[in-house]
Amino acid sequence: MSNKLVSSAVIKESGVAFGTSGARGLVSQFSSNVCAAFSVAFISAIKPFFSFKKVAIAVDNRPSSYAMAQACASALEQFGVDVVYYGVVPTPALAYVAQEHAMPAIMVTGSHIPFDRNGLKFYRPDGEISKSDEQVILNEIVEFIGIDKLPELVVNHQAAEEYITRYTSLFDSPWLTGKRIGIYEHSSAGRDLYYKIFEAFGAEVISLERSDQFVPIDTEAVSEEDTLKAIRWSEDYKLDLIFSTDGDGDRPLVSDENGHWLRGDILGLLASDVLNIEALAVPVSCNTAIELCDRFSHVERTKIGSPYVIAEFSNLAGKYKSVAGFEANGGYLLGSHVDVNGHSLKALPTRDAMLPVIMLLIAAQKRPISDFVSELPSRYTHSDRIQNFPIEKSAAIISRGKQAPKLLLRELGFEGVEVESFNDTDGVRIVLSNNIILHLRASGNAPEFRCYAEAAVHENAINCVNSTLKAIQSL
């Protein structure tokens, strides 16, 4: 006879914590019972507010994800909840089908973090959970029977089909005829459906580097290897654009016609312009060209993480007709219904990789993508991170920066510059007297220390990040 367990105790003992978006931890921490505890606590937390009989579940391509989904499903069945399993699909595809059919949803994914880690993202029937919801889940007291058998899950293809239709239904003709689009597939959760969207638009699609091993692509810290690959692919295949995503397909990685990757916030800026967005909510780490370009009525800065961006939408919706948000990692969040090509596109307030690339391609019918980028204010951002960096050490550095930013700058090797302004919304963001912006923070998803820099010259931003991270390691 299996013993009864209590959700809050199991979660607390696991060491798994909520990050900037979802619960994250080592695969070894996500035992069947831990996955079960999160699942039943989530359902219990939202049950007083919503009526539902089914819960949607999907996974990314990580080796550990399917077993985690099985554990979630097994726990939910104990409470008489039916599970609809959508298999491997992008997170926004799961979020969209759940929204359309008023179901809660659980996405098993670690997004961009290494494959020895994983995570769970939760969606209420009305959208992504909030930071306050996270605390309720952690503290919810639900008894459940320990998981000793994992059920086989049968794939329902509706999420993939509805996500494809969401975008193909916006156009009545093959408007990308003559365009060549490369898809860097690696192990992306959306690699089996992206080509269907682009081909429906009339484009010729070239598959690039599909991988049987999980590849932790971080769209905010693109490797030098991937930078060189894109330039080579663009030349070899005469591509108009290269499209890729992180592991769960909610953050895009997009290149121009020369194979140069666009920063995610620059992609978001250009996409928002094409969509005629009035008001934006963007994290504090995004490029200041968003304000300097003077294309939006209002720009609200938030803490880093999709829940903070989404929380701002309700404030903006009462004042502006069209509302959206995006992050430095490229994830695009549509906060209101908009018109695209004479068709209505429903709001989808969760990170999505597909919408911004489609908007960029609409603009690129007239001129090369690089032209649109070059017309923006000369502000360039770069970011990188130190992996496997102790959380306690990150906290100490950030604390030092908040208390004595000038002293920290000197320790990091910055000479002859003053602190013009200082922002501690998320980590430490310092505007220097030489017009460089330095932003330091601990990752909310993994033991990583992140550094962002913005400057008028791209090389200066790169050098700033490299020298700062080198100094951080020696502190």
N, C-alpha and C positions, 0 to 999 in steps of 0.2 A: 504493500500500500504506500503510495507516494505521500510524502509529508507536505503539510501546508506551509506556505511562505508568505511573508508580508512585503509588499512592493517597496515601501520606503526604506526598509531595512536592507533589502537586497541591493537596491540602487546605491545606498550610502556605502555599503561594504565593497561595492564593485570598483569604486574610484573613477567611474565614468562621470563626466561633467558636461554641461551645456556650454558650447562655444559661441562664436558669432552667429552661427546658423546650424542648430541641431546639436544632439548629444554626440560627443566624440570620445574615443578612447582606443586603447590597444585592442586588437582582435582577441587576445587572451583574456581581456576584461569583459568582453561581450559574450559571456556564456549563454546557454539557452535560457537559463532562469533570469539572467539580467535583461535579456531582450524581452522576455515575458513580463517582467516587472514593469519595464517602461511602457509596454503596450497596454497592460490593464490599468495602469495609473493614468495614462493618457485618455483612455476611453471613459474611465470613472470621472476624470476632471471635466470633461465636456458634456457628459450625459445630461446634467441638469439643464443645459441650454439648447440642446439639439435633439431631434428625433431621427433615429437612423437604425437600420437593421444590418447594414453592410459596411465593411471597412475595406478600402483599396490599399493594396500593397504592391510595390515594385522594387527593383534592385538595380545596382550598377554591375559592372563586370568583374568586381573584385572576387577572388577565390572564396572569401568568407561570407559573401552577401547572401547567397541562397539559403544556407543553413540558418542564418539569422532571421530571414523572412519566414522560414518554416517554424522557428520558435515563436515568433510573433503570432503567426496564424494559429498555432496550437493553443496558445494562451487565450486568444480571443474566442476560440471555439468553446472553451470552458464556460464562457459567459453567454453563449447562445448567439454570438455575432458571426455572421457569414463573412468570409474573406473572398474578395475578388482579386486574383493575382494577375498582374499585367506583365510579369516577366521583366526583361531588361529593356527599360525605356528611359529617356531623359526625365529628370525631376520635373521640369515644367509640363511634360506630357501627363505625368501622374497628377500633378496639381490641377491641370486643366480639366481632365475627365472627372476628378473628384468634385471640383467646383460645379461642373455642368450637371452632375447627378446628385448633388447635395450629400456627398459621403465624406466622412473623415478619411485620412490617408496617412500611411507610413511609408517613407522612402528609406530603403537601406542603402546608405552610401557614405563614404568618407570623402566624397568630392575629389579634391586634388592632393590630399595628404597621402603619404606612403602606404603601400599595400599591407603592411603589418598593423595598420590602424583601420578603423571603420567608424560608422556612425549611423544615427537614426534621425530623420527629419519628420516632423509631424505637421499635419494640416487638419484644421477643423473644416467642417462643411463650408464655412465662409472664407477660408483662406489660411495662410500660414499662422502658426501659433505666435503669441507675443511673448515678451520677456516675463511678464507676470504669469502667463500660462505655464512657462517653464518651472517657475517656483512651485506652483500648485502640483504639477506632475511629480516633482522631487519629494514633496511632503505628503502626497496622497497615501492613505493607508488602505490597501486592498489585499485581501487574502486570495491566494491562488495555489493550485497544486503544482508542485515542481514538475518540470518537463522531463519526461523519460522516453518519449517517442516523437520523432519529427514526421509530420505528414507530407506526402508528395503533393506538390502544388501544380495545378493545371493552368497553363497560360491562356489568358484572355487577351486578344489583340486589339480590343476597342480603344485603349488609350493611345496606342501608336497611330491608329487610323484617324481618330478624332483630332489629334495634334497635327497630323499632315493636312487634314481638311481645313483646320483653322486658318492655315495660310494659303493653301492652293485655291480656296474659295474666294479669295480677294481679287483674283485676276481672271479675265475672260479670254486671254490670248497668250500664246507662248512668247512673252515679252523679253525673255533672255536668249532668244535664238541668236546664235553666232558667238555667244559668250562661252569661255572655257573656265570652269571652276574646279579647283583641286580641293579634295576633302582629305585632310590629314586625319585618318580614322583612329589610329593607335587602338586604345581599348575603350573609347568613348561609348557611353550607354546609348547614344543616338546614331551610331555609325550605320545601322541597318535601315534607317528611315530618312536621313538627311538628303541622300542622293535622290530619293523619290520626290522631294519638294523641289529641288533645283531642276530636275529633269521635267517635272510638270510645267515649269516656267519656260522650258525650251532650251536650257543650257546643256552643254556637253560636260559631263562630270568625269573627272579623273581621280581614281582612288589612290591614295598615298599612304604607304607604310601602315597597313593594318597589322595589329600585334596580337598574338595569343597570350602574351604576358601582360599583366596590368602595368600601365604606364602612368605615373602620377604627374600629369601635366598641370603646372601652376600658371595660369594665364597672367598672373601678376609678377611672376619671376621667371620669365622665359629664358631657357638655357641658351648659351652661345651656340651649342650644337643645333638647336631648333631654329635659331636665327639664321644660321648659314644654310640649313636645309631648305628653308622657305625661299631664299634667294635663288638657290640652285634649281629647285622645282619650278619656280616661276620662269626661269630662263629655258630650262629643258622642255617644258610642256607648253610654253607660250600662254601662260595663265592670265586671266583678268583679275582673279582673286583666289586666295586660299582661305578655306574655312576649317576651323577645328574648335574643340571645346575642351573643358576639363573632364574629369572622369564621369560625372553624372549629367553633363550636358546642360548645365544652367549658366555657365560662364563661357562666352565666346572668345576665340582667338582668330583674328581676321587680318589678312594682309592686303596691301594695295597691289596694283598691277605689276610692281617691281619685286614683290615678295618681301616687302618690309612690313613687319607686324605693326599694327596700330595699337597704341595703348587703349585699354578698355574704356577709360573715361573720355578719350577723344572719339572713339566709336560711338559712345553713348550721346555725346554732344551732337555729332553729325546726324545720328538717327533721330534725336529729339527735334532737331531743326526740320527735317523732312516731315515728321509727324505733326508739325505745328503745335508743339507742346508749349503751353503758357507758363506753367509752374513746375519746378523741379525740386526733388529732395535728393541730395547726394551726400555721401559721407565726407567728413572733414579732410580725408586723404586725397580727394579728387583734385585735378588740375584747375588752377584759377582762371584758365582760359574760358571756363564755363561762364563766369561773370563778365570777364573782359570782352568777350565777343558781342555782348549786348543783344543777344537774340531771344532772351527769355524775360518774361515780366517779373518773375521772382525765382530766386534760388535759395533754398533752405539747406543749411549744413547740419549733418547729424553725426552721431557716433558711428563707428564702422560695424556693419552687419545688417543684413536685410530686414530684420525685425524693426530696427530703428528707422530705416527708410520708410517702411510700410506704415509705421505709427504716425508719420508726418503727413501721410496722404489725406487722412480725415480732416486735418486742419486746413490743408490747401484746397480740398474739394469744395468747401463752402464759399471760396473766394474766386476760384479760377475754373474755367470750363474744361480744360485739358490738363491732366496731371500725370507725371511719370517720375521715375527715379532710376539711377544707375550707379554702379560702383566702379572703383578703379580697376577691379578685376573683369569688368565688362558685362557683368550680369545686369540685364535690363528688366525693370519692373514697371508695368503699365498700370497706372492707378485710376484710369477712367476709360470709358468707351471712347474710341476715336474713329474717324472715317479714313479709310485707305482706298484710294482708287474708286471712290464712290460706293464702297462697301463698308458696313459697320464691323469694327473689330472690338470684341469684348475686352474689358479690363482683365488683366492677369497679374495681380500683385504678388508675384514671386519672381525670382531670378529666371531669366529666359535668354538663351543664346541665339535663337533663330530670328526674332523680330528685328534686332538692330542690323543684322547683316542684310536682311531683305530691304530695309530702308536705305542702307548704303548703296545697294545695287540699283535701287530706283534712281538715286541721285547720279550714279555713275553711268546712266544711259546717255547723259549729255556730255560729261567730261570725265577724265581719268580721276580715280580716287585721290591720287597724290595731290591734285590741284586743290581739292577741298581742304585737305590737311594743311597745305602750305598757306592758305588764306587765313588761317586762324592766328590769334595773337601768339607771339613767339615765347611760349612757355612750355618747357619740356620736362617730363617727369621720368624718373627711373626708380626702380625698387628691387630689393633683393632681401634675402633672409639668411640667418644662421640657423641651421637645423640642429636638433637635439641640444637645445640650449636650455639650461635649467630654469624653470618658472620663477624660482626664488631670486635668481640672479637678474632676470628681466625686471622683476618688480623693484629690486634695489636700484637698478639704473634709472628706471622711470621715476622713482621717488626722488632720487638725487636731482634729476633734471627739473622736476617740479619745484623743488625747494631752492635750487641754485643753478639756473640754466646757464649763466655765464661761466661758472666753474666747470660744469659738465662740458661745455664747448671747448674750453681750454684743455681739458683732459683728453678730448677727442681730436686735438690737433688743430683746432680753428684759431688762427692768430689774426689780429688786426681787424676783427669784425665785432659789431655790437648786436645786441638783441633789440630788434625794432618792435616786435610784438610776440606774444606768447599765448598758446591755446592748449588747454589740457582736457578738451572734450573727450579725446581718446588717445591716451599716451601723452607724449610731449611733442607739440608742433611749434617750431620756432622760426619766425621770419627774421633773417639776418640783414644787416645793413648793406650787404652787397647784393641784395634782392634774391638770394637763394633761400629756399624754404627747406628745413630739415625736420622730418617727422619720424619719431621713434616710438615703437609700441611692441608689446608682446602679442603673438598670435593668439586668437581666442579658440583655435581648433587643435593646436599641437604645440609641443614645447619648442617653439621657434621665436627668434627675435627678428622683427622686421624693421627695415629702414627704407624710408621714401625720401626722395629729394626732388625739388623742382627748381629749374633755372632757366635763364633766357637762352642758354646754349646747351644742347643735349649732352655734349662731352662733359660739361661742368656738373650736370646732374649725376652722370655715371661715376665720375671721379669722386664726387661727394659721398655717394653711397658706398663705393668700394673702400675709400679711406676710413669712413666712419665704422663700417663693420669690422675692418681690420683692427681699428683701435678698440672697439668694444671687446673683441676677443682677448685683448691684452690687458684689459682693465682688471 
